[in-house]
């Protein structure tokens, strides 16, 4: 299983973290996905795949399933790169689940 890290050029805050990832040693061109993922390119480093694309992250549904169909690689988790600043103006790591939990609350 691989971890799919997603960056988009439509979000300038996503470009910096993606560039920092790719500046680290070990990255190579990833699986060829051009047929199913128009306007996207992939990179691989161990069990991590970085997917760069031109569309908004909000417009992308089922990336894990689409990745598996295109490459044969099962996806364990999907991480969307973005950058946020805390109210204190200090850099912050913001983590939130996919979707809007107030519309579809988890079952009790």
N, CA, C and O atoms as a printed pandas DataFrame, in Angstrom:
     atom_number atom_name residue_name chain_id  residue_number  x_coord  y_coord  z_coord
0              1         N          UNK        A               1    0.842   -1.187    0.000
1              2        CA          UNK        A               1    0.000    0.000    0.000
2              3         C          UNK        A               1    0.881    1.243    0.000
3              4         O          UNK        A               1    1.964    1.260    0.586
4              5         N          UNK        A               2    0.390    2.282   -0.672
5              6        CA          UNK        A               2    1.149    3.523   -0.762
6              7         C          UNK        A               2    0.374    4.662   -0.110
7              8         O          UNK        A               2   -0.842    4.591    0.071
8              9         N          UNK        A               3    1.109    5.705    0.234
9             10        CA          UNK        A               3    0.517    6.949    0.705
10            11         C          UNK        A               3    0.525    7.911   -0.467
11            12         O          UNK        A               3    1.562    8.132   -1.093
12            13         N          UNK        A               4   -0.626    8.479   -0.760
13            14        CA          UNK        A               4   -0.759    9.412   -1.873
14            15         C          UNK        A               4   -0.800   10.830   -1.317
15            16         O          UNK        A               4   -1.728   11.197   -0.595
16            17         N          UNK        A               5    0.214   11.625   -1.659
17            18        CA          UNK        A               5    0.291   13.022   -1.251
18            19         C          UNK        A               5   -0.120   13.852   -2.463
19            20         O          UNK        A               5    0.441   13.699   -3.548
20            21         N          UNK        A               6   -1.101   14.730   -2.273
21            22        CA          UNK        A               6   -1.681   15.467   -3.393
22            23         C          UNK        A               6   -1.369   16.955   -3.260
23            24         O          UNK        A               6   -1.603   17.559   -2.213
24            25         N          UNK        A               7   -0.841   17.531   -4.331
25            26        CA          UNK        A               7   -0.553   18.963   -4.386
26            27         C          UNK        A               7   -1.195   19.531   -5.640
27            28         O          UNK        A               7   -1.317   18.841   -6.652
28            29         N          UNK        A               8   -1.602   20.783   -5.570
29            30        CA          UNK        A               8   -2.216   21.413   -6.730
30            31         C          UNK        A               8   -1.595   22.771   -7.004
31            32         O          UNK        A               8   -1.340   23.546   -6.082
32            33         N          UNK        A               9   -1.355   23.052   -8.272
33            34        CA          UNK        A               9   -0.828   24.362   -8.650
34            35         C          UNK        A               9   -1.910   25.428   -8.563
35            36         O          UNK        A               9   -1.607   26.620   -8.622
36            37         N          UNK        A              10   -3.173   25.017   -8.424
37            38        CA          UNK        A              10   -4.269   25.975   -8.263
38            39         C          UNK        A              10   -4.251   26.617   -6.878
39            40         O          UNK        A              10   -4.880   27.654   -6.671
40            41         N          UNK        A              11   -3.542   26.014   -5.935
41            42        CA          UNK        A              11   -3.437   26.523   -4.565
42            43         C          UNK        A              11   -1.974   26.868   -4.302
43            44         O          UNK        A              11   -1.168   25.972   -4.054
44            45         N          UNK        A              12   -1.617   28.156   -4.351
45            46        CA          UNK        A              12   -0.215   28.531   -4.144
46            47         C          UNK        A              12    0.365   27.990   -2.834
47            48         O          UNK        A              12    1.569   27.748   -2.745
48            49         N          UNK        A              13   -0.476   27.800   -1.829
49            50        CA          UNK        A              13    0.007   27.277   -0.550
50            51         C          UNK        A              13    0.383   25.806   -0.648
51            52         O          UNK        A              13    1.041   25.280    0.250
52            53         N          UNK        A              14   -0.016   25.143   -1.703
53            54        CA          UNK        A              14    0.315   23.737   -1.909
54            55         C          UNK        A              14    1.643   23.573   -2.650
55            56         O          UNK        A              14    2.309   22.547   -2.515
56            57         N          UNK        A              15    2.022   24.580   -3.428
57            58        CA          UNK        A              15    3.222   24.501   -4.263
58            59         C          UNK        A              15    4.498   24.425   -3.426
59            60         O          UNK        A              15    5.384   23.622   -3.719
60            61         N          UNK        A              16    4.597   25.253   -2.388
61            62        CA          UNK        A              16    5.794   25.265   -1.538
62            63         C          UNK        A              16    6.068   23.928   -0.875
63            64         O          UNK        A              16    7.179   23.411   -0.988
64            65         N          UNK        A              17    5.080   23.345   -0.182
65            66        CA          UNK        A              17    5.315   22.035    0.428
66            67         C          UNK        A              17    5.655   20.954   -0.603
67            68         O          UNK        A              17    6.489   20.090   -0.335
68            69         N          UNK        A              18    5.021   20.994   -1.769
69            70        CA          UNK        A              18    5.324   20.000   -2.808
70            71         C          UNK        A              18    6.761   20.155   -3.290
71            72         O          UNK        A              18    7.462   19.162   -3.483
72            73         N          UNK        A              19    7.198   21.382   -3.484
73            74        CA          UNK        A              19    8.579   21.626   -3.911
74            75         C          UNK        A              19    9.568   21.154   -2.854
75            76         O          UNK        A              19   10.623   20.611   -3.181
76            77         N          UNK        A              20    9.222   21.364   -1.574
77            78        CA          UNK        A              20   10.094   20.908   -0.485
78            79         C          UNK        A              20   10.189   19.382   -0.478
79            80         O          UNK        A              20   11.271   18.831   -0.281
80            81         N          UNK        A              21    9.077   18.707   -0.690
81            82        CA          UNK        A              21    9.089   17.242   -0.787
82            83         C          UNK        A              21   10.034   16.803   -1.895
83            84         O          UNK        A              21   10.912   15.967   -1.682
84            85         N          UNK        A              22    9.843   17.378   -3.092
85            86        CA          UNK        A              22   10.600   16.932   -4.260
86            87         C          UNK        A              22   12.079   17.310   -4.185
87            88         O          UNK        A              22   12.898   16.736   -4.902
88            89         N          UNK        A              23   12.430   18.274   -3.323
89            90        CA          UNK        A              23   13.832   18.645   -3.144
90            91         C          UNK        A              23   14.577   17.624   -2.281
91            92         O          UNK        A              23   15.808   17.602   -2.263
92            93         N          UNK        A              24   13.833   16.787   -1.571
93            94        CA          UNK        A              24   14.451   15.751   -0.739
94            95         C          UNK        A              24   14.983   14.633   -1.631
95            96         O          UNK        A              24   14.450   14.396   -2.715
96            97         N          UNK        A              25   16.029   13.948   -1.180
97            98        CA          UNK        A              25   16.581   12.865   -2.007
98            99         C          UNK        A              25   15.610   11.695   -2.146
99           100         O          UNK        A              25   14.768   11.457   -1.280
100          101         N          UNK        A              26   15.747   10.980   -3.247
101          102        CA          UNK        A              26   14.999    9.748   -3.440
102          103         C          UNK        A              26   13.786    9.839   -4.341
103          104         O          UNK        A              26   13.176    8.815   -4.646
104          105         N          UNK        A              27   13.416   11.035   -4.776
105          106        CA          UNK        A              27   12.230   11.173   -5.628
106          107         C          UNK        A              27   12.578   10.866   -7.078
107          108         O          UNK        A              27   13.616   11.289   -7.586
108          109         N          UNK        A              28   11.700   10.132   -7.725
109          110        CA          UNK        A              28   11.837    9.772   -9.133
110          111         C          UNK        A              28   10.486    9.954   -9.805
111          112         O          UNK        A              28    9.465   10.036   -9.123
112          113         N          UNK        A              29   10.464   10.021  -11.141
113          114        CA          UNK        A              29    9.161   10.051  -11.807
114          115         C          UNK        A              29    8.336    8.839  -11.372
115          116         O          UNK        A              29    8.854    7.728  -11.262
116          117         N          UNK        A              30    7.054    9.070  -11.131
117          118        CA          UNK        A              30    6.184    7.997  -10.659
118          119         C          UNK        A              30    5.517    7.264  -11.801
119          120         O          UNK        A              30    5.875    7.439  -12.966
120          121         N          UNK        A              31    4.539    6.435  -11.453
121          122        CA          UNK        A              31    3.822    5.673  -12.475
122          123         C          UNK        A              31    3.207    6.589  -13.529
123          124         O          UNK        A              31    2.798    7.711  -13.232
124          125         N          UNK        A              32    3.150    6.099  -14.743
125          126        CA          UNK        A              32    2.527    6.858  -15.823
126          127         C          UNK        A              32    1.019    6.848  -15.623
127          128         O          UNK        A              32    0.387    5.792  -15.643
128          129         N          UNK        A              33    0.453    8.026  -15.433
129          130        CA          UNK        A              33   -0.977    8.129  -15.141
130          131         C          UNK        A              33   -1.691    9.066  -16.102
131          132         O          UNK        A              33   -2.854    9.409  -15.887
132          133         N          UNK        A              34   -1.007    9.481  -17.157
133          134        CA          UNK        A              34   -1.529   10.520  -18.048
134          135         C          UNK        A              34   -2.882   10.165  -18.659
135          136         O          UNK        A              34   -3.703   11.054  -18.888
136          137         N          UNK        A              35   -3.125    8.904  -18.922
137          138        CA          UNK        A              35   -4.371    8.524  -19.584
138          139         C          UNK        A              35   -5.575    8.793  -18.684
139          140         O          UNK        A              35   -6.586    9.318  -19.150
140          141         N          UNK        A              36   -5.480    8.443  -17.415
141          142        CA          UNK        A              36   -6.613    8.609  -16.501
142          143         C          UNK        A              36   -6.585    9.925  -15.735
143          144         O          UNK        A              36   -7.620   10.371  -15.239
144          145         N          UNK        A              37   -5.425   10.549  -15.631
145          146        CA          UNK        A              37   -5.267   11.765  -14.838
146          147         C          UNK        A              37   -4.720   12.870  -15.733
147          148         O          UNK        A              37   -3.528   13.173  -15.681
148          149         N          UNK        A              38   -5.558   13.462  -16.534
149          150        CA          UNK        A              38   -5.123   14.504  -17.459
150          151         C          UNK        A              38   -4.683   15.733  -16.665
151          152         O          UNK        A              38   -5.370   16.159  -15.737
152          153         N          UNK        A              39   -3.533   16.300  -17.037
153          154        CA          UNK        A              39   -3.012   17.480  -16.360
154          155         C          UNK        A              39   -2.352   17.172  -15.036
155          156         O          UNK        A              39   -2.184   18.064  -14.204
156          157         N          UNK        A              40   -1.973   15.916  -14.825
157          158        CA          UNK        A              40   -1.344   15.528  -13.566
158          159         C          UNK        A              40   -0.046   14.784  -13.847
159          160         O          UNK        A              40    0.110   14.145  -14.887
160          161         N          UNK        A              41    0.884   14.882  -12.897
161          162        CA          UNK        A              41    2.109   14.103  -12.972
162          163         C          UNK        A              41    2.380   13.506  -11.602
163          164         O          UNK        A              41    1.958   14.050  -10.581
164          165         N          UNK        A              42    3.087   12.383  -11.589
165          166        CA          UNK        A              42    3.342   11.722  -10.315
166          167         C          UNK        A              42    4.832   11.511  -10.099
167          168         O          UNK        A              42    5.627   11.460  -11.037
168          169         N          UNK        A              43    5.174   11.392   -8.819
169          170        CA          UNK        A              43    6.546   11.149   -8.395
170          171         C          UNK        A              43    6.503   10.078   -7.312
171          172         O          UNK        A              43    5.514    9.955   -6.590
172          173         N          UNK        A              44    7.581    9.303   -7.203
173          174        CA          UNK        A              44    7.621    8.203   -6.238
174          175         C          UNK        A              44    8.880    8.279   -5.388
175          176         O          UNK        A              44    9.956    8.636   -5.867
176          177         N          UNK        A              45    8.716    7.933   -4.114
177          178        CA          UNK        A              45    9.836    7.831   -3.181
178          179         C          UNK        A              45    9.443    6.763   -2.163
179          180         O          UNK        A              45    8.640    7.020   -1.266
180          181         N          UNK        A              46   10.010    5.569   -2.303
181          182        CA          UNK        A              46    9.612    4.469   -1.425
182          183         C          UNK        A              46    8.142    4.159   -1.625
183          184         O          UNK        A              46    7.700    3.917   -2.748
184          185         N          UNK        A              47    7.384    4.165   -0.539
185          186        CA          UNK        A              47    5.949    3.876   -0.607
186          187         C          UNK        A              47    5.100    5.146   -0.618
187          188         O          UNK        A              47    3.902    5.101   -0.339
188          189         N          UNK        A              48    5.724    6.271   -0.940
189          190        CA          UNK        A              48    5.007    7.546   -1.019
190          191         C          UNK        A              48    4.919    7.970   -2.477
191          192         O          UNK        A              48    5.897    7.890   -3.221
192          193         N          UNK        A              49    3.738    8.420   -2.873
193          194        CA          UNK        A              49    3.524    8.942   -4.216
194          195         C          UNK        A              49    3.062   10.385   -4.093
195          196         O          UNK        A              49    2.135   10.679   -3.338
196          197         N          UNK        A              50    3.698   11.284   -4.826
197          198        CA          UNK        A              50    3.289   12.686   -4.860
198          199         C          UNK        A              50    2.585   12.919   -6.185
199          200         O          UNK        A              50    3.152   12.686   -7.252
200          201         N          UNK        A              51    1.360   13.375   -6.108
201          202        CA          UNK        A              51    0.556   13.645   -7.292
202          203         C          UNK        A              51    0.387   15.150   -7.408
203          204         O          UNK        A              51   -0.226   15.777   -6.544
204          205         N          UNK        A              52    0.930   15.737   -8.479
205          206        CA          UNK        A              52    0.789   17.174   -8.729
206          207         C          UNK        A              52   -0.213   17.368   -9.855
207          208         O          UNK        A              52   -0.164   16.683  -10.877
208          209         N          UNK        A              53   -1.122   18.312   -9.651
209          210        CA          UNK        A              53   -2.096   18.574  -10.701
210          211         C          UNK        A              53   -2.493   20.038  -10.724
211          212         O          UNK        A              53   -2.104   20.813   -9.851
212          213         N          UNK        A              54   -3.271   20.409  -11.732
213          214        CA          UNK        A              54   -3.601   21.807  -11.985
214          215         C          UNK        A              54   -4.975   22.210  -11.487
215          216         O          UNK        A              54   -5.301   23.397  -11.487
216          217         N          UNK        A              55   -5.780   21.263  -11.067
217          218        CA          UNK        A              55   -7.147   21.567  -10.647
218          219         C          UNK        A              55   -7.222   21.794   -9.144
219          220         O          UNK        A              55   -6.272   21.522   -8.410
220          221         N          UNK        A              56   -8.352   22.289   -8.708
221          222        CA          UNK        A              56   -8.588   22.477   -7.282
222          223         C          UNK        A              56   -8.744   21.121   -6.607
223          224         O          UNK        A              56   -9.342   20.204   -7.171
224          225         N          UNK        A              57   -8.212   20.999   -5.418
225          226        CA          UNK        A              57   -8.347   19.757   -4.657
226          227         C          UNK        A              57   -9.819   19.446   -4.411
227          228         O          UNK        A              57  -10.215   18.281   -4.387
228          229         N          UNK        A              58  -10.623   20.476   -4.229
229          230        CA          UNK        A              58  -12.046   20.295   -3.954
230          231         C          UNK        A              58  -12.742   19.563   -5.100
231          232         O          UNK        A              58  -13.729   18.861   -4.879
232          233         N          UNK        A              59  -12.237   19.721   -6.311
233          234        CA          UNK        A              59  -12.867   19.106   -7.483
234          235         C          UNK        A              59  -12.469   17.647   -7.681
235          236         O          UNK        A              59  -12.958   17.003   -8.610
236          237         N          UNK        A              60  -11.608   17.119   -6.844
237          238        CA          UNK        A              60  -11.107   15.757   -7.030
238          239         C          UNK        A              60  -11.785   14.784   -6.075
239          240         O          UNK        A              60  -11.597   14.863   -4.862
240          241         N          UNK        A              61  -12.561   13.882   -6.616
241          242        CA          UNK        A              61  -13.206   12.839   -5.825
242          243         C          UNK        A              61  -12.566   11.490   -6.126
243          244         O          UNK        A              61  -12.105   11.244   -7.241
244          245         N          UNK        A              62  -12.543   10.634   -5.135
245          246        CA          UNK        A              62  -12.105    9.244   -5.291
246          247         C          UNK        A              62  -10.695    9.108   -5.870
247          248         O          UNK        A              62  -10.436    8.210   -6.671
248          249         N          UNK        A              63   -9.793    9.989   -5.470
249          250        CA          UNK        A              63   -8.421    9.895   -5.980
250          251         C          UNK        A              63   -7.782    8.560   -5.628
251          252         O          UNK        A              63   -7.020    8.008   -6.422
252          253         N          UNK        A              64   -8.085    8.042   -4.451
253          254        CA          UNK        A              64   -7.494    6.761   -4.061
254          255         C          UNK        A              64   -7.952    5.638   -4.985
255          256         O          UNK        A              64   -7.141    4.824   -5.426
256          257         N          UNK        A              65   -9.223    5.596   -5.271
257          258        CA          UNK        A              65   -9.749    4.553   -6.166
258          259         C          UNK        A              65   -9.244    4.737   -7.591
259          260         O          UNK        A              65   -8.904    3.767   -8.268
260          261         N          UNK        A              66   -9.198    5.978   -8.036
261          262        CA          UNK        A              66   -8.715    6.257   -9.388
262          263         C          UNK        A              66   -7.234    5.909   -9.516
263          264         O          UNK        A              66   -6.804    5.381  -10.542
264          265         N          UNK        A              67   -6.448    6.206   -8.469
265          266        CA          UNK        A              67   -5.022    5.870   -8.476
266          267         C          UNK        A              67   -4.840    4.362   -8.592
267          268         O          UNK        A              67   -4.047    3.882   -9.402
268          269         N          UNK        A              68   -5.580    3.626   -7.778
269          270        CA          UNK        A              68   -5.454    2.173   -7.809
270          271         C          UNK        A              68   -5.851    1.613   -9.175
271          272         O          UNK        A              68   -5.190    0.707   -9.683
272          273         N          UNK        A              69   -6.910    2.135   -9.769
273          274        CA          UNK        A              69   -7.338    1.667  -11.089
274          275         C          UNK        A              69   -6.280    1.964  -12.151
275          276         O          UNK        A              69   -6.086    1.173  -13.073
276          277         N          UNK        A              70   -5.596    3.105  -12.022
277          278        CA          UNK        A              70   -4.609    3.509  -13.028
278          279         C          UNK        A              70   -3.266    2.818  -12.854
279          280         O          UNK        A              70   -2.573    2.556  -13.837
280          281         N          UNK        A              71   -2.886    2.513  -11.591
281          282        CA          UNK        A              71   -1.530    2.017  -11.332
282          283         C          UNK        A              71   -1.476    0.603  -10.773
283          284         O          UNK        A              71   -0.438   -0.056  -10.845
284          285         N          UNK        A              72   -2.588    0.132  -10.217
285          286        CA          UNK        A              72   -2.587   -1.165   -9.543
286          287         C          UNK        A              72   -2.090   -1.085   -8.113
287          288         O          UNK        A              72   -2.028   -2.105   -7.426
288          289         N          UNK        A              73   -1.733    0.117   -7.645
289          290        CA          UNK        A              73   -1.247    0.300   -6.276
290          291         C          UNK        A              73   -2.406    0.667   -5.352
291          292         O          UNK        A              73   -3.145    1.614   -5.624
292          293         N          UNK        A              74   -2.563   -0.080   -4.266
293          294        CA          UNK        A              74   -3.576    0.252   -3.261
294          295         C          UNK        A              74   -3.109    1.464   -2.467
295          296         O          UNK        A              74   -1.923    1.603   -2.169
296          297         N          UNK        A              75   -4.046    2.336   -2.129
297          298        CA          UNK        A              75   -3.730    3.553   -1.376
298          299         C          UNK        A              75   -4.173    3.377    0.065
299          300         O          UNK        A              75   -5.335    3.080    0.342
300          301         N          UNK        A              76   -3.226    3.565    0.982
301          302        CA          UNK        A              76   -3.491    3.441    2.411
302          303         C          UNK        A              76   -4.073    4.733    2.976
303          304         O          UNK        A              76   -4.985    4.703    3.802
304          305         N          UNK        A              77   -3.537    5.866    2.526
305          306        CA          UNK        A              77   -4.029    7.159    2.985
306          307         C          UNK        A              77   -3.760    8.215    1.922
307          308         O          UNK        A              77   -2.864    8.069    1.091
308          309         N          UNK        A              78   -4.553    9.282    1.965
309          310        CA          UNK        A              78   -4.403   10.403    1.042
310          311         C          UNK        A              78   -4.165   11.648    1.882
311          312         O          UNK        A              78   -4.923   11.936    2.808
312          313         N          UNK        A              79   -3.109   12.386    1.554
313          314        CA          UNK        A              79   -2.769   13.616    2.270
314          315         C          UNK        A              79   -2.781   14.757    1.259
315          316         O          UNK        A              79   -2.102   14.693    0.234
316          317         N          UNK        A              80   -3.549   15.794    1.549
317          318        CA          UNK        A              80   -3.623   16.964    0.677
318          319         C          UNK        A              80   -2.727   18.052    1.248
319          320         O          UNK        A              80   -2.891   18.461    2.398
320          321         N          UNK        A              81   -1.777   18.522    0.442
321          322        CA          UNK        A              81   -0.854   19.550    0.905
322          323         C          UNK        A              81   -1.494   20.928    0.819
323          324         O          UNK        A              81   -2.109   21.286   -0.185
324          325         N          UNK        A              82   -1.337   21.681    1.880
325          326        CA          UNK        A              82   -1.737   23.069    1.910
326          327         C          UNK        A              82   -0.954   23.712    3.040
327          328         O          UNK        A              82   -0.225   23.030    3.761
328          329         N          UNK        A              83   -1.096   24.980    3.193
329          330        CA          UNK        A              83   -0.341   25.670    4.224
330          331         C          UNK        A              83   -1.284   26.595    4.968
331          332         O          UNK        A              83   -2.080   27.308    4.357
332          333         N          UNK        A              84   -1.191   26.580    6.286
333          334        CA          UNK        A              84   -2.064   27.399    7.115
334          335         C          UNK        A              84   -1.228   28.118    8.169
335          336         O          UNK        A              84   -0.121   27.692    8.498
336          337         N          UNK        A              85   -1.761   29.190    8.680
337          338        CA          UNK        A              85   -1.115   29.916    9.771
338          339         C          UNK        A              85   -2.098   29.990   10.928
339          340         O          UNK        A              85   -3.280   30.272   10.734
340          341         N          UNK        A              86   -1.609   29.737   12.117
341          342        CA          UNK        A              86   -2.456   29.791   13.303
342          343         C          UNK        A              86   -2.808   31.238   13.632
343          344         O          UNK        A              86   -2.164   32.167   13.144
344          345         N          UNK        A              87   -3.826   31.423   14.455
345          346        CA          UNK        A              87   -4.219   32.763   14.891
346          347         C          UNK        A              87   -3.036   33.464   15.545
347          348         O          UNK        A              87   -2.913   34.686   15.467
348          349         N          UNK        A              88   -2.167   32.690   16.190
349          350        CA          UNK        A              88   -0.989   33.257   16.851
350          351         C          UNK        A              88    0.077   33.687   15.846
351          352         O          UNK        A              88    1.121   34.211   16.235
352          353         N          UNK        A              89   -0.180   33.467   14.555
353          354        CA          UNK        A              89    0.738   33.786   13.465
354          355         C          UNK        A              89    1.956   32.859   13.434
355          356         O          UNK        A              89    2.959   33.166   12.791
356          357         N          UNK        A              90    1.862   31.734   14.126
357          358        CA          UNK        A              90    2.926   30.733   14.075
358          359         C          UNK        A              90    2.532   29.667   13.062
359          360         O          UNK        A              90    1.345   29.384   12.900
360          361         N          UNK        A              91    3.502   29.072   12.381
361          362        CA          UNK        A              91    3.166   27.982   11.459
362          363         C          UNK        A              91    2.416   26.881   12.200
363          364         O          UNK        A              91    2.699   26.595   13.363
364          365         N          UNK        A              92    1.460   26.271   11.511
365          366        CA          UNK        A              92    0.637   25.252   12.154
366          367         C          UNK        A              92    0.392   24.096   11.199
367          368         O          UNK        A              92    0.291   24.284    9.986
368          369         N          UNK        A              93    0.300   22.910   11.755
369          370        CA          UNK        A              93   -0.113   21.745   10.988
370          371         C          UNK        A              93   -1.594   21.553   11.264
371          372         O          UNK        A              93   -1.996   21.294   12.399
372          373         N          UNK        A              94   -2.391   21.681   10.234
373          374        CA          UNK        A              94   -3.835   21.552   10.380
374          375         C          UNK        A              94   -4.258   20.220    9.786
375          376         O          UNK        A              94   -3.934   19.910    8.639
376          377         N          UNK        A              95   -4.970   19.447   10.560
377          378        CA          UNK        A              95   -5.433   18.142   10.105
378          379         C          UNK        A              95   -6.942   18.099   10.264
379          380         O          UNK        A              95   -7.477   18.444   11.318
380          381         N          UNK        A              96   -7.619   17.675    9.215
381          382        CA          UNK        A              96   -9.065   17.527    9.323
382          383         C          UNK        A              96   -9.518   16.399    8.418
383          384         O          UNK        A              96   -8.875   16.106    7.411
384          385         N          UNK        A              97  -10.624   15.767    8.775
385          386        CA          UNK        A              97  -11.117   14.652    7.962
386          387         C          UNK        A              97  -11.706   15.158    6.655
387          388         O          UNK        A              97  -12.045   16.334    6.514
388          389         N          UNK        A              98  -11.817   14.249    5.715
389          390        CA          UNK        A              98  -12.446   14.577    4.446
390          391         C          UNK        A              98  -13.943   14.733    4.671
391          392         O          UNK        A              98  -14.544   13.969    5.427
392          393         N          UNK        A              99  -14.531   15.699    4.029
393          394        CA          UNK        A              99  -15.974   15.901    4.123
394          395         C          UNK        A              99  -16.331   16.947    5.157
395          396         O          UNK        A              99  -15.465   17.597    5.743
396          397         N          UNK        A             100  -17.611   17.091    5.365
397          398        CA          UNK        A             100  -18.130   18.069    6.316
398          399         C          UNK        A             100  -18.870   17.290    7.391
399          400         O          UNK        A             100  -19.976   16.796    7.168
400          401         N          UNK        A             101  -18.248   17.185    8.556
401          402        CA          UNK        A             101  -18.787   16.308    9.598
402          403         C          UNK        A             101  -20.134   16.763   10.137
403          404         O          UNK        A             101  -20.866   15.948   10.700
404          405         N          UNK        A             102  -20.487   18.032    9.986
405          406        CA          UNK        A             102  -21.790   18.479   10.483
406          407         C          UNK        A             102  -22.925   18.029    9.573
407          408         O          UNK        A             102  -24.074   17.942   10.006
408          409         N          UNK        A             103  -22.608   17.744    8.317
409          410        CA          UNK        A             103  -23.637   17.254    7.399
410          411         C          UNK        A             103  -23.791   15.744    7.539
411          412         O          UNK        A             103  -24.907   15.225    7.554
412          413         N          UNK        A             104  -22.670   15.047    7.641
413          414        CA          UNK        A             104  -22.680   13.593    7.781
414          415         C          UNK        A             104  -21.939   13.219    9.054
415          416         O          UNK        A             104  -20.791   12.780    8.987
416          417         N          UNK        A             105  -22.575   13.385   10.226
417          418        CA          UNK        A             105  -21.869   13.059   11.471
418          419         C          UNK        A             105  -21.552   11.572   11.549
419          420         O          UNK        A             105  -22.290   10.747   11.011
420          421         N          UNK        A             106  -20.453   11.228   12.218
421          422        CA          UNK        A             106  -20.102    9.809   12.345
422          423         C          UNK        A             106  -21.162    9.068   13.158
423          424         O          UNK        A             106  -21.769    9.645   14.060
424          425         N          UNK        A             107  -21.384    7.796   12.843
425          426        CA          UNK        A             107  -22.376    7.028   13.609
426          427         C          UNK        A             107  -21.929    6.851   15.054
427          428         O          UNK        A             107  -20.737    6.748   15.344
428          429         N          UNK        A             108  -22.885    6.819   15.931
429          430        CA          UNK        A             108  -22.578    6.665   17.367
430          431         C          UNK        A             108  -22.661    5.210   17.753
431          432         O          UNK        A             108  -22.439    4.865   18.913
